[in-house]
Amino acid sequence: MPRPSLRRMFEKPEAASFLILLMAVVFFAISNDRFLHPLNLTNFFAFLPELGIIALAMTLLLTAGEFDLSVGAVFAFCPVVTLLITQHAGLPMEISLLIALCLTAFIGLANGLFVTRLAISSFLVTLSMLLIVRGSTLFATQGFPLDSLTSESFLRPLLVGTIEIGSVRIHASLLWFIALAALFHYILNRSQIGNWVSAIGSNRNAALARGVPVNAVKTGLFITVSLMAGLAGMISSLRISSASPVAGDQYELEVIAMVVVGGTALTGGRGTIIGTVVGVLLIRIIRNGIVLLGVPGLAFNIFVGAIILTMLIVHGAISRNTSRS
């Protein structure tokens, strides 16, 4: 009995990612004694949620067979709009953020409608939206960062407040990431929406025949991804007290890498929030670890590319073995 159970566990798409994560932690901990230092852990857990929150929503979108390349631009757009409204309209930051989030939701809505109603590839639609949103943000700021995120607001303690756990400082954003991970895990695995998402990604026509509201579900997922990107961007800006129009550059590729490395199928139909959490940890640990080892930051993409390729090979082998048994 134990052997079949163990085999089923290792056939799960996130199992291989988890093993590589453990090996990475052991390797970097042995290679550099600063890796587990409280200051490094504080910095690590501060950066982790910002891409992780986007990756959680991207998991559902990828499971449905679509993806969004505009999230990096939306990451910068939301805090910049929030600050511009606060500065020029004199509104409280909370109201400005609400308006900015409505605009990010509209970006997601536009993505969803173009993909579902006009049957345009999500790659082309969101790539175009990436350029539009990034260009608009740069034009509105003339390319300069806004560095006046110092006004008193309950948003700061709510989103980036800190607590001390031993010698490690934990930001509230990490708690948001954990809560959202639990929520998205429930949605994907325990709700009717999750069943619809998996059915759409597996076979869109069959899902339509079964009465699944395919267009509404996909559009809702695009809106959710944009909202999570806007929220993550606001968290980042509050943490560093600055809103940069170039923030989030290439984040879209890193987010997709986190999701795919965790075991979600790029072609749709199979998604795992637990795997995405593992993928987020793995990619961030690699980035953190190679910097501590003195590897040039420009070489980071080499490691990420190698990890993604390795995980695709592993997941492909697991899928073939599962289909044979």
Helices and strands as residue ranges (DSSP letters): H 2-11, H 13-31, H 38-63, H 71-89, H 93-117, H 122-141, H 155-160, E 162-165, E 168-171, H 172-190, H 192-202, H 204-209, H 214-240, H 251-261, H 273-292, G 297-299, H 300-324
